[in-house]
């Protein structure tokens, strides 16, 4: 079902606020930034830490941002957002957005402390994590959002290694545990849903957080043209869910019902090609346990995806 926050793709502005960047073909993170800025508009202040989007977007003289954007320290995305929000309030500015775009490492690892503080103060900022499940900009090293079994340069697969030995940190529920006004998960494979959530965050009086599934062809080892397909397979397999948190409650935006076989998603990426049946069964068991809790405890509000 639609709601007051929904945005039709045909109604998006033709203006581009993030273009001419140097990202890899099929980059999910660059798509998340481009679409989010189309919703937020020209009166936006953006902060990006050291990471893929700052590396590909701030290459003088070909600056990719047509809005006010700056690079922060790696751990300081949220604290710098807080400072900008305080300055804008002191100047009496109206009709603007303050947004941060950070990767999984810059969010769940290095930037978590500043993000937690911003939520605690309930600063009026939007924090968007583009999750490509590793430190892609510096050589595909494992982060705390790298999924179980994934091969990275620091979790190799071979005779002495089986990929990542830990499961993804649950950033969505960690953020929700702060009592944040609004948090959501999204995916570049479901663009209307992503646009709606960014628009909702824009209108939230307080801190909002959106965790976006953003595939990386380079680090995940698949053809760049398959990024949206990979994104949709992740949801269909149950390894990614679309949900929201507000008013102290969780709601699931889409239930895929019977999941597609996990191998359909995993085998589409080279980073999982070493996994055997036993490893896949473990991933499947973890998924089923998580979905049992979601279906039991969360409200179900099906949305137009």
C-alpha positions in Angstrom: 0.0 0.0 0.0 1.1 3.6 -0.5 1.2 6.4 2.0 1.9 10.1 2.3 5.6 9.6 2.0 5.6 7.7 -1.3 7.4 9.2 -4.3 6.8 8.1 -7.9 10.0 7.7 -9.9 8.6 9.7 -12.7 8.1 12.6 -10.3 11.8 12.8 -9.4 13.7 15.9 -10.5 15.8 15.7 -13.6 18.5 17.6 -11.7 21.5 15.6 -10.7 23.2 16.2 -7.4 25.7 13.4 -7.6 27.1 12.7 -11.1 30.3 12.2 -13.0 31.8 10.2 -10.1 34.5 7.5 -10.6 32.7 4.6 -9.0 32.9 1.1 -10.4 30.2 0.1 -12.9 27.2 -1.4 -11.1 28.1 0.3 -7.8 25.2 0.0 -5.3 26.5 2.7 -3.1 26.7 5.4 -5.8 23.1 4.6 -6.8 21.9 4.9 -3.2 23.6 8.4 -2.9 22.3 9.6 -6.3 18.7 8.6 -5.5 18.7 9.8 -1.9 19.9 13.3 -3.0 17.1 13.5 -5.6 14.7 13.2 -2.7 16.5 15.5 -0.4 17.0 18.2 -3.0 19.5 21.1 -3.5 19.3 22.5 0.0 21.2 19.6 1.5 24.4 19.4 3.5 26.2 16.1 3.1 29.0 14.5 5.1 31.0 11.5 3.9 33.9 9.8 5.7 36.9 8.2 4.1 35.3 5.5 2.0 34.1 4.6 -1.5 31.8 7.5 -2.0 34.3 10.1 -0.9 37.1 8.5 -2.9 35.0 8.5 -6.1 33.2 11.8 -5.5 35.8 14.3 -4.5 38.4 14.1 -7.2 39.4 17.7 -8.0 38.6 19.3 -10.4 35.8 16.8 -11.2 33.7 17.1 -8.1 30.7 14.9 -8.3 28.5 16.7 -5.8 26.2 19.6 -6.8 25.2 20.2 -3.2 27.3 21.3 -0.2 29.3 18.2 0.6 32.5 17.5 2.6 34.7 14.7 3.8 34.8 13.9 7.5 37.3 11.9 9.6 36.6 8.2 9.4 34.9 8.0 12.8 33.4 11.4 12.7 30.5 11.3 10.2 27.7 11.7 12.8 29.5 14.2 15.0 30.2 16.4 12.0 26.5 16.1 11.0 25.6 17.2 14.5 27.8 20.2 14.2 26.3 21.2 10.9 22.7 20.8 12.2 23.6 23.0 15.2 25.0 25.6 12.9 22.1 25.6 10.6 19.7 26.0 13.5 21.7 28.8 15.0 21.6 30.6 11.6 17.8 30.2 11.4 17.9 28.2 8.2 14.7 26.6 6.9 13.9 23.8 4.5 17.2 22.0 4.4 18.5 18.5 5.1 21.7 17.3 6.8 22.7 13.8 5.6 25.6 11.5 6.1 26.6 8.7 3.7 28.9 6.1 5.2 29.8 2.6 4.3 29.5 -0.4 6.6 33.0 -0.1 8.1 32.5 3.6 8.7 29.2 3.0 10.3 29.1 -0.3 12.2 32.8 -0.3 13.2 34.7 3.0 13.1 31.7 5.4 13.3 29.4 3.7 15.8 30.4 5.8 18.8 29.6 9.2 17.1 26.4 7.8 15.6 25.2 6.5 19.0 25.9 9.9 20.5 23.9 11.7 17.8 20.9 9.5 18.3 21.2 10.0 22.1 21.0 13.8 21.6 18.3 13.3 18.9 20.0 15.7 16.6 18.0 16.4 13.4 20.1 14.5 11.0 19.8 11.7 8.5 22.4 8.9 8.6 22.5 6.6 5.5 24.7 3.5 5.6 25.4 2.1 2.2 26.2 -1.5 3.1 28.5 -3.3 0.7 29.6 -5.7 3.4 33.3 -5.0 3.5 35.9 -2.3 3.5 35.8 -2.1 -0.3 37.7 1.2 -0.8 40.9 -0.1 0.9 41.1 -3.6 -0.6 38.0 -5.7 0.4 38.8 -6.3 4.0 36.2 -7.8 6.4 34.0 -5.5 8.4 31.5 -6.3 11.2 28.8 -6.3 8.5 30.5 -8.9 6.4 28.2 -12.0 6.3 29.1 -15.4 7.5 31.2 -17.3 4.9 32.0 -14.4 2.7 35.5 -14.4 1.3 37.5 -11.1 1.8 41.2 -10.4 1.7 41.4 -10.7 5.5 39.0 -13.7 5.6 40.4 -15.8 2.8 38.9 -19.1 1.7 41.1 -22.1 1.0 42.7 -25.0 2.8 43.2 -22.9 6.0 40.2 -20.6 5.8 36.4 -20.7 5.1 35.7 -17.0 4.7 34.2 -14.8 7.4 33.5 -16.7 10.6 31.2 -14.2 12.1 27.6 -13.1 11.2 26.6 -9.6 10.3 26.2 -7.1 13.2 22.5 -6.2 13.4 22.9 -2.4 13.0 19.2 -1.9 12.4 18.2 -3.2 15.8 21.2 -1.7 17.5 20.1 1.7 16.3 16.5 1.0 17.2 17.6 0.0 20.7 18.5 3.7 21.2 14.8 4.6 20.8 15.6 6.5 17.6 12.6 8.4 16.1 12.9 6.6 12.7 15.1 3.8 11.3 14.7 1.6 8.2 16.3 -0.9 6.1 16.2 -0.5 2.3 17.8 -1.8 -0.9 18.9 -0.4 -4.2 16.9 -3.3 -5.8 13.6 -1.8 -4.5 13.8 1.8 -5.5 10.3 3.1 -4.7 10.7 1.7 -1.1 14.1 3.4 -0.8 12.7 6.7 -2.0 9.8 6.6 0.4 12.0 5.9 3.4 14.4 8.8 2.5 11.4 11.1 2.2 10.1 9.9 5.5 13.5 10.5 7.1 13.6 14.0 5.6 10.4 14.8 7.4 11.4 13.3 10.8 11.9 15.7 13.6 15.0 14.1 15.1 17.6 11.5 14.2 16.8 9.1 11.4 18.8 6.1 10.1 18.5 4.2 6.9 20.6 1.0 6.2 20.8 0.4 2.5 21.8 -2.9 0.9 24.3 -1.8 -1.7 26.0 -4.6 -3.7 29.6 -4.2 -4.9 30.5 -6.0 -8.2 34.2 -5.7 -7.4 34.2 -7.1 -3.9 31.4 -9.6 -4.4 32.7 -10.8 -7.8 29.8 -10.7 -10.2 29.0 -8.8 -13.5 28.2 -5.1 -12.9 24.9 -5.5 -14.8 23.6 -7.9 -12.1 23.5 -5.5 -9.2 19.8 -5.0 -9.1 19.2 -8.7 -9.6 21.5 -9.5 -6.7 19.7 -7.1 -4.5 16.3 -8.7 -5.2 17.7 -12.2 -4.7 18.9 -11.2 -1.3 15.4 -10.2 -0.3 13.8 -13.2 -1.9 16.2 -15.5 -0.1 15.6 -14.0 3.3 19.1 -12.8 3.7 18.0 -9.2 3.7 14.7 -7.8 4.9 12.9 -4.5 4.3 11.6 -3.0 7.6 11.0 0.1 9.6 11.2 1.2 13.3 9.2 4.0 14.8 7.1 4.7 17.8 9.0 2.0 19.7 7.9 -0.7 17.3 9.2 -2.7 14.3 7.2 -3.3 11.1 8.1 -5.6 8.2 7.4 -4.0 4.8 7.6 -7.2 2.8 7.4 -10.9 3.5 8.7 -13.0 0.6 6.8 -16.0 1.9 8.6 -19.2 0.8 12.2 -18.3 0.3 14.1 -19.1 -2.9 17.0 -21.6 -2.4 19.9 -19.9 -0.7 22.2 -21.2 -3.4 20.4 -19.1 -6.0 21.7 -16.0 -4.2 25.1 -17.3 -3.0 26.2 -18.9 -6.2 25.6 -15.6 -8.1 28.7 -14.2 -6.3 32.3 -15.3 -6.4 32.9 -14.5 -2.8 30.7 -17.4 -1.8 31.7 -20.0 -4.4 33.8 -22.0 -1.8 30.9 -22.7 0.4 29.8 -26.3 0.9 26.5 -27.8 1.8 27.2 -27.7 5.5 28.2 -24.0 5.5 25.0 -23.2 3.5 22.9 -25.1 6.0 24.3 -23.0 8.9 23.5 -19.8 7.0 20.0 -21.2 6.3 19.5 -22.1 10.0 20.6 -18.6 11.1 18.2 -17.0 8.6 15.2 -19.2 9.7 15.8 -18.3 13.3 15.9 -14.6 12.5 12.7 -14.8 10.5 10.9 -16.8 13.1 11.4 -13.8 15.5 10.5 -11.3 12.8 7.2 -13.0 11.9 6.3 -13.5 15.5 7.1 -10.1 17.0 7.0 -7.5 14.2 4.0 -5.8 12.7 3.5 -6.7 9.1 2.8 -3.7 6.8 3.1 -4.7 3.2 4.4 -1.8 1.0 4.6 -1.2 -2.7 8.1 -2.1 -3.6 
